Amino acid sequence: MRTAYSVETVRAAERELMARLPEGALMQRAAAGLAAACADVLGRVYGSRVVLLVGSGDNGGDALYAGARLARRGAGVRAVLLAPGRAHAGGLAALRRAGGSVAEAGASGVRLVEQADLVVDGIVGIGGKGGLREEAVPWAEAARRGRGAVVAVDLPSGVDADTGEVRGAAVRADVTVTFGAYKPGLLIDPAREYAGVVRFVDIGLGLGPVGGAGAGVRAGAGAARVEALQHADVARLLPVPAAESDKYRRGVVGIAAGSARYPGAAVLAVAGALRGGAGAVRYVGPAGGAVLARHPETLVSERGPARAGRVQAWVVGPGAGDDAATVGEVLAADVPVLIDADGLRLAEVGAVRGRGARGVPTLMTPHAGEAAALLGVEREVVESGRLAAARELAGRYGAAVLLKGSTTVVAEAGGGGAVRVNPTGTPWLATAGSGDVLSGLGGSLLAAGLSAVDAGSVAAYLHGLAGRFAAEGAPASAGDVAGRIPEAWRSVVRAPAARG
């Protein structure tokens, strides 16, 4: 599992480590890793033109020391000092000793940036808030216009390390070299878009890119970690039938979805559920004929959720229109429930919170527009602050929340603890019915016994992989995505890390 830690946690780990190391040793470790990454990007260091954009903090010091290492290998290194009186003195001296120099901060400096083979962004570190300051914006723009690659030090300057928000101008990097631990902003849009390829450098903080018991203890309960599952994590969570399993032991998922106007939503939700690991799928709703025509293995009932028969979880809402009675009936059940689409609009806050009070899991799966409506804010607020929006919804409803989008995030009920971010997917998944497939898949995993957070995380992961397989660089329909879920499942289980 890839784990990202808050700035507070990283700073505490840095202080603890620096107390045990000789002065400056930690910065030298970071600079060595940064210089190695820059050399890889350049390919040929000797004779290359490198420009450092240097701010006033340790981030700028990392850039200066790395620049000194590149200069000793024959690169022509120039530093643009955005705060000349506050540049890291030791790093600046090291650069000059290695043959590097300081560039003018005017028009000639801008031209240097535009013509460089490599630009190193050392303007602001992980503590920066609120976008770039006005005097730094022209340099970020020059780097974007320039011919060379842009390498960010720890985090692109101008993005929020803890939230992934971008509240103003920011550097767009081709590569980000992050030290000691991933930061949430590297995994969550919109900041993730600014980071480019992320390269991790271990400097001995003890946090690392992979979460574990030690890392969790150090981070503490209030550290608000962000986690991203990998193939091996998903493989461990996937339900596998035992020799004595029957369809009921594997789990039965109920689908209460669709309407006369939207029968396709029911068909697609059932398609996702059938491929999600449960032993059987029961369908309740007005689209039974359409469901049976496409999926004859479905158990169809016209008697309503309460009398449909045994289920271990429900999915309610896709294409449901204004059927509040069915939503209310499902929420009254004492089994896990996934609420999507129209169900989110029709579900009463008190009914959902009451389920949490009874200890019955609930998973809500809104997209940004639906989340905005539930929170009473504009859609842009949710899209620019996905982490905060998911946590707020999870706290307000007392339910786990899977917020769909360019970065799908899954928050625990109540909004505390770690938040999962989904690393799979493709923009081609932004197609009608895709969310219905995801709902059915997630509901099936709930019925198979996964927790709400695990079911949401695994469903998003498989759904994202299936979307990639279905698209392969071309448009794909929601039905195509559902059809590739078994392939995604097999790819996870057969991965070398998962087998090992």
Disulfide bonds with the S-S distance in Angstrom:
none
